[in-house]
Amino acid sequence: MGDKVNSGCPVTHFQLPVNNADRAKEFYQKLFDWTITDMGFDRDYQLISTVPTDDEGMPLEVGAINGALFKRESVDEYPSIVVTVDSIEDSLKKVKVSGGKVVRQKEPVMEIGYYAEIIDTEDNLIGLWEDLPNELK
C-alpha cells in the first residue's frame, strides 16, 4: 500500500448537464455546500468549487477536483469527467487505435487551454484537457 504508483493522466474536472441552472445550483449548494459561480458563457456554464481554491481556481487540496454545471441542450447529455493530458493530439490518435471515437476535435478555451471530447469503447463521454503552456498565457 505504501508504494508509489505512476497513476497516469489525472481526472481534473467533472461536468453536470442541468435543465434548470437555478434549481440545480440551489440543490448542490444545499446538499454539498459547493460554491457555484456563473461564468456567463453561452451555455449557462457555472463553475463548481468543491474545495477551497487558489487565485487561479485550482483546488488547494491534493487530489480534489472541481467541476461545472452547464445547460442541457439535448436528452443524450450526461455527467462526464475531464482528464488532463500532455497532448490532446497524441491522445486523439490513441483514442482511434484503441477503439474509441472522437466527438469534438481540439479547440481553444479562452486563453487557458484546449479541450476535446471522446467516446470510449463503452459509450462514455470523456473530456480531454490540455493546459496552455505558461509562455502563451
DRENNULO-462132 format. One record per residue (C-alpha): residue in three letters; chain; x, y, z. Coordinates in pm, whole numbers. Layout:
% residues N
> ala / A / X / Y / Z
...
This chain:
% residues 137
> met / A / 0 / 0 / 0
> gly / A / 286 / 243 / 69
> asp / A / 450 / 204 / -273
> lys / A / 404 / 498 / -506
> val / A / 245 / 401 / -835
> asn / A / 251 / 608 / -1155
> ser / A / -115 / 685 / -1192
> gly / A / -104 / 836 / -1541
> cys / A / -326 / 1125 / -1651
> pro / A / -537 / 1271 / -1367
> val / A / -910 / 1333 / -1364
> thr / A / -917 / 1708 / -1308
> his / A / -1276 / 1820 / -1368
> phe / A / -1636 / 1699 / -1391
> gln / A / -1936 / 1841 / -1577
> leu / A / -2305 / 1806 / -1494
> pro / A / -2573 / 1894 / -1751
> val / A / -2879 / 2060 / -1600
> asn / A / -3226 / 2152 / -1720
> asn / A / -3274 / 2434 / -1472
> ala / A / -2950 / 2603 / -1363
> asp / A / -3101 / 2790 / -1070
> arg / A / -3269 / 2479 / -930
> ala / A / -2953 / 2268 / -973
> lys / A / -2733 / 2538 / -821
> glu / A / -2957 / 2556 / -513
> phe / A / -2966 / 2175 / -484
> tyr / A / -2588 / 2126 / -495
> gln / A / -2519 / 2423 / -269
> lys / A / -2760 / 2292 / -6
> leu / A / -2660 / 1926 / -39
> phe / A / -2280 / 1954 / -62
> asp / A / -2211 / 2317 / 37
> trp / A / -2040 / 2374 / -301
> thr / A / -1966 / 2727 / -422
> ile / A / -2113 / 2773 / -771
> thr / A / -2014 / 3073 / -983
> asp / A / -2180 / 3182 / -1309
> met / A / -1920 / 3223 / -1585
> gly / A / -2154 / 3390 / -1836
> phe / A / -2077 / 3153 / -2124
> asp / A / -2331 / 3084 / -2399
> arg / A / -2439 / 2755 / -2240
> asp / A / -2501 / 2899 / -1894
> tyr / A / -2174 / 2747 / -1775
> gln / A / -2123 / 2770 / -1398
> leu / A / -1805 / 2667 / -1217
> ile / A / -1835 / 2442 / -911
> ser / A / -1579 / 2472 / -633
> thr / A / -1598 / 2158 / -419
> val / A / -1299 / 2265 / -206
> pro / A / -1109 / 2590 / -144
> thr / A / -912 / 2712 / -446
> asp / A / -613 / 2932 / -522
> asp / A / -625 / 3260 / -718
> glu / A / -638 / 3065 / -1046
> gly / A / -931 / 2848 / -933
> met / A / -720 / 2536 / -875
> pro / A / -807 / 2312 / -576
> leu / A / -583 / 2359 / -273
> glu / A / -647 / 2002 / -154
> val / A / -431 / 1736 / -317
> gly / A / -644 / 1500 / -525
> ala / A / -958 / 1717 / -512
> ile / A / -1132 / 1822 / -833
> asn / A / -1382 / 2092 / -915
> gly / A / -1644 / 2092 / -1187
> ala / A / -1918 / 2277 / -1368
> leu / A / -2290 / 2288 / -1437
> phe / A / -2398 / 2356 / -1793
> lys / A / -2736 / 2394 / -1961
> arg / A / -2851 / 2063 / -2110
> glu / A / -2910 / 2105 / -2482
> ser / A / -3019 / 1750 / -2569
> val / A / -3155 / 1443 / -2392
> asp / A / -2834 / 1248 / -2458
> glu / A / -2609 / 1471 / -2244
> tyr / A / -2487 / 1304 / -1926
> pro / A / -2238 / 1380 / -1649
> ser / A / -1881 / 1347 / -1767
> ile / A / -1527 / 1366 / -1641
> val / A / -1236 / 1560 / -1784
> val / A / -885 / 1413 / -1792
> thr / A / -578 / 1637 / -1823
> val / A / -332 / 1511 / -2086
> asp / A / 6 / 1634 / -2205
> ser / A / -106 / 1645 / -2569
> ile / A / -462 / 1631 / -2700
> glu / A / -333 / 1548 / -3049
> asp / A / -144 / 1243 / -2921
> ser / A / -441 / 1136 / -2708
> leu / A / -684 / 1164 / -3002
> lys / A / -457 / 936 / -3206
> lys / A / -459 / 683 / -2922
> val / A / -839 / 700 / -2897
> lys / A / -880 / 597 / -3260
> val / A / -644 / 298 / -3238
> ser / A / -792 / 192 / -2904
> gly / A / -1147 / 162 / -3041
> gly / A / -1291 / 493 / -2919
> lys / A / -1440 / 782 / -3115
> val / A / -1351 / 1149 / -3132
> val / A / -1670 / 1356 / -3100
> arg / A / -1518 / 1702 / -3057
> gln / A / -1182 / 1797 / -3202
> lys / A / -929 / 2006 / -3011
> glu / A / -1047 / 2363 / -2965
> pro / A / -911 / 2657 / -2765
> val / A / -1078 / 2760 / -2439
> met / A / -1025 / 3127 / -2373
> glu / A / -655 / 3177 / -2304
> ile / A / -613 / 2889 / -2060
> gly / A / -601 / 2569 / -2261
> tyr / A / -752 / 2330 / -2513
> tyr / A / -1047 / 2090 / -2494
> ala / A / -1169 / 1788 / -2691
> glu / A / -1425 / 1511 / -2630
> ile / A / -1417 / 1139 / -2694
> ile / A / -1646 / 842 / -2656
> asp / A / -1480 / 537 / -2503
> thr / A / -1550 / 177 / -2605
> glu / A / -1841 / 166 / -2357
> asp / A / -2015 / 480 / -2492
> asn / A / -1899 / 707 / -2208
> leu / A / -1825 / 1070 / -2288
> ile / A / -1483 / 1184 / -2163
> gly / A / -1339 / 1532 / -2195
> leu / A / -969 / 1584 / -2264
> trp / A / -793 / 1895 / -2134
> glu / A / -452 / 2032 / -2228
> asp / A / -316 / 2331 / -2036
> leu / A / -188 / 2620 / -2243
> pro / A / 191 / 2646 / -2196
> asn / A / 283 / 2918 / -1945
> glu / A / 467 / 3121 / -2209
> leu / A / 140 / 3153 / -2407
> lys / A / -77 / 3260 / -2111
